[in-house]
Amino acid sequence: MDEMDSTARALVARGKGILAADESSGTIEKRFKSVGAVCREENRRAYRELLFTTAGLSAFISGVILFDETIRQKAADGTSLVEVLHRQGIITGIKVDKGAKGLAGFAGEKITEGLDELRERLGEYRKLGARFTKWRAVIAIGPGTPTDFCLLANAHALSRFAALSQEAGLVPIVEPEVLMDGDHPIERHGEVTQRALRLVFDELAGHRVRLEAMLLKPNMVVSGQNCPQQVGVATAADATLCCMKRTVPAAVPGLVFLSGGQSDVRATEHLNAMNQRGAAPWELSFSFGRALQAPALKAWGGLAANAAAAQRELIHRARCNGAARLGEYSERLETLKP
Ligand code: 13P
């Protein structure tokens, strides 16, 4: 327990957050296609290697979440990518869910799969060097959805995952993502997020999950992507904090927000605004995928010759988010790209 508690705290160390680089095969294919990169194993390996070898990354990045393929891959010089991260002083994590599938009987709703044989897979991941895990539930807002049944089924699966992770000595990152897709106003996003989180923490308690040895990866509370009324940064930051304070016990060491399709700068602005509000019961940090990688991926475009340019983009976003962790981000920082 001591080791897990300190890993959880190290992941939300001052000024640092997590790089989510755990895109599944389907997702990474989409991302690569969007920048014209060919999605074959060597390219995925080369791309992840360039991210992880970025000089100075550990000043802002405490941990990286990997996908199953990546945790088994090696850098060009034969060093395992896990070792590359370890030498940087970065903790390795692993996505262990097997994706969100249709929830039978509930049109338009999803349940995350991956509990079968999970105990055995966790043991293997720990041997491969992982110290934390991630499981993502996907909740969509629609007319009449999400149902309580869908929220409960996902909260239950998240909690079984969390309990099994802790049994294996791995810190679980519990991610119930309420999507921002849709034209709903921010109030509806807040209401659904609140319902989802209440059920998640009820189930976590039922499963005897140790809150000190886990992290929550929530969505920020924002206006639906197609909502005609888009609220400003301060309103979203306040709505998010209000929702978290009502639902997340103070024993949880940190909230590591996902970016969920917000622009990279907007995600940073939201995180910064929350940290500027002053003392919260938990560290307010990030576990961004797109909001950290999008500019780097674009600069790379599948070409080895662009690796250095891509690394400059990654370290820039990492630095901006590191500053947002402290409430010290500003527009000026955006102009100081190396
Ligand atoms: P985004 O920040 O791109 O939403 O990705 C975070 C993540 O890991 C989703 O599971």
Residues whose N, C-alpha, C, O or C-beta is under 5 A from the ligand:
A	BS01	13P	A20 R136 L258 S259 G260 G261 S287 F288 G289 R290 A291
